[in-house]
Amino acid sequence: MATKLIPQEPIQNKIFLVRGLKVMFDKDLAALYGVDTGQLNRQVRRNIDRFPPDFLLTLTKQELTILKCQFGISSWGGYRKPPFAFTGHGILMLSSVLNSRRAIQVNIQIMRTFTKLREMLASHKELREKIEAMEKKYDRQF
């Protein structure tokens, strides 16, 4: 029995740029996978060797402050530790530590979304150049 796939648009809205990398946050991934954020993070910590620095970012206090300002304190408040930010490779690795049918199906859809975003950027050179200029500008803030 196949799990119903999540539309790409809600996933696209959860992809952020941190340190020049497209990432998704633990809270958003946990919601997509249908698990508690704490459960997701425990599985990651138990399998931390699977998540090198180019797969998983731990946000700095400065980055967390910027996110709180951008998204509002209520939606990002209450963290005892900074949230994890997973790159595309880190998201792929999550399916091996969250070994469920839903995790696998969600990962497939997320990877399709990342691929679609890359294709869109590749096919729209002018748009890509503008986005890259914005990335450089906002990277300095981080």
C-alpha positions as CSV (number, residue, x, y, z in Angstrom):
1,M,0.0,0.0,0.0
2,A,1.5,3.3,-1.1
3,T,1.6,6.3,1.2
4,K,0.0,9.4,-0.3
5,L,2.8,11.8,-1.4
6,I,3.0,15.3,0.0
7,P,2.6,18.1,-2.6
8,Q,5.8,19.8,-3.5
9,E,4.7,23.4,-2.6
10,P,4.6,22.8,1.2
11,I,8.0,21.2,1.0
12,Q,9.4,24.1,-1.1
13,N,8.2,26.5,1.6
14,K,10.3,24.6,4.2
15,I,13.6,24.8,2.4
16,F,15.8,27.6,3.6
17,L,19.3,28.9,2.8
18,V,21.8,28.7,5.6
19,R,25.5,29.1,5.0
20,G,24.9,29.0,1.3
21,L,23.3,25.5,1.6
22,K,19.6,24.6,1.0
23,V,18.4,23.0,4.2
24,M,15.3,21.9,6.1
25,F,14.9,22.1,9.8
26,D,14.3,19.3,12.2
27,K,11.0,20.6,13.3
28,D,9.7,20.8,9.7
29,L,11.0,17.4,8.8
30,A,9.6,15.8,11.9
31,A,6.1,17.2,11.0
32,L,6.5,15.8,7.4
33,Y,7.5,12.4,8.8
34,G,4.8,12.3,11.4
35,V,7.1,12.0,14.3
36,D,8.0,14.1,17.3
37,T,11.0,16.5,16.8
38,G,12.6,15.0,19.9
39,Q,12.3,11.5,18.5
40,L,13.9,12.6,15.2
41,N,16.8,14.3,17.0
42,R,17.3,11.3,19.3
43,Q,17.6,9.0,16.2
44,V,20.1,11.4,14.6
45,R,22.2,11.7,17.8
46,R,22.2,7.9,18.1
47,N,23.5,7.7,14.6
48,I,25.6,10.8,14.5
49,D,28.4,9.1,12.4
50,R,25.9,9.1,9.5
51,F,25.7,12.9,9.6
52,P,29.0,14.6,8.7
53,P,29.1,18.4,8.7
54,D,28.0,18.6,5.1
55,F,24.8,16.6,5.9
56,L,23.8,18.3,9.1
57,L,24.3,21.8,10.4
58,T,23.9,22.8,14.0
59,L,22.9,26.4,14.1
60,T,25.0,29.0,15.9
61,K,23.5,31.3,18.5
62,Q,23.7,34.1,16.0
63,E,21.9,32.1,13.3
64,L,19.2,31.1,15.7
65,T,18.7,34.8,16.7
66,I,18.4,35.7,13.0
67,L,15.8,33.0,12.5
68,K,13.8,34.1,15.6
69,C,13.7,37.6,14.1
70,Q,12.6,36.3,10.7
71,F,10.0,33.8,11.8
72,G,8.8,35.2,15.1
73,I,9.8,34.1,18.5
74,S,6.7,32.1,19.1
75,S,7.3,29.7,16.3
76,W,11.0,29.2,17.1
77,G,10.9,29.7,20.9
78,G,11.2,27.0,23.5
79,Y,14.3,25.3,22.1
80,R,16.7,24.2,24.7
81,K,19.3,23.5,21.9
82,P,19.6,25.1,18.5
83,P,17.6,23.2,15.8
84,F,19.4,20.9,13.4
85,A,19.4,21.9,9.7
86,F,19.7,19.0,7.2
87,T,21.1,19.4,3.7
88,G,19.7,17.2,0.9
89,H,22.2,14.5,1.7
90,G,21.3,14.6,5.4
91,I,17.6,14.3,4.5
92,L,18.5,11.2,2.5
93,M,20.3,9.8,5.4
94,L,17.3,10.3,7.7
95,S,15.4,7.6,5.8
96,S,18.0,5.1,7.1
97,V,17.6,6.1,10.8
98,L,13.8,6.7,10.6
99,N,13.1,3.3,9.0
100,S,9.4,3.6,8.2
101,R,7.4,3.5,5.1
102,R,6.3,7.1,5.6
103,A,9.9,8.3,6.1
104,I,10.9,6.7,2.8
105,Q,8.0,8.1,0.9
106,V,8.5,11.6,2.4
107,N,12.2,11.5,1.5
108,I,11.4,10.5,-2.1
109,Q,9.1,13.6,-2.4
110,I,11.6,15.9,-0.7
111,M,14.4,14.7,-3.1
112,R,12.0,15.3,-6.1
113,T,11.4,18.8,-4.8
114,F,15.2,19.6,-4.4
115,T,15.7,18.2,-7.9
116,K,12.9,20.4,-9.3
117,L,14.4,23.5,-7.6
118,R,17.8,22.7,-9.1
119,E,16.3,22.2,-12.6
120,M,14.4,25.5,-12.3
121,L,17.5,27.3,-11.4
122,A,19.5,25.7,-14.2
123,S,16.8,26.6,-16.8
124,H,16.5,30.1,-15.7
125,K,20.0,31.6,-15.8
126,E,19.0,35.1,-15.1
127,L,16.9,34.1,-12.2
128,R,19.7,31.9,-10.9
129,E,22.2,34.8,-11.1
130,K,19.8,37.0,-9.1
131,I,19.3,34.3,-6.5
132,E,23.0,33.7,-6.2
133,A,23.5,37.4,-5.7
134,M,20.9,37.4,-2.9
135,E,22.5,34.3,-1.4
136,K,25.8,36.1,-1.2
137,K,24.2,39.1,0.3
138,Y,22.3,37.2,3.0
139,D,25.3,34.8,3.7
140,R,27.2,37.8,5.0
141,Q,24.4,38.3,7.6
142,F,24.8,34.7,8.8
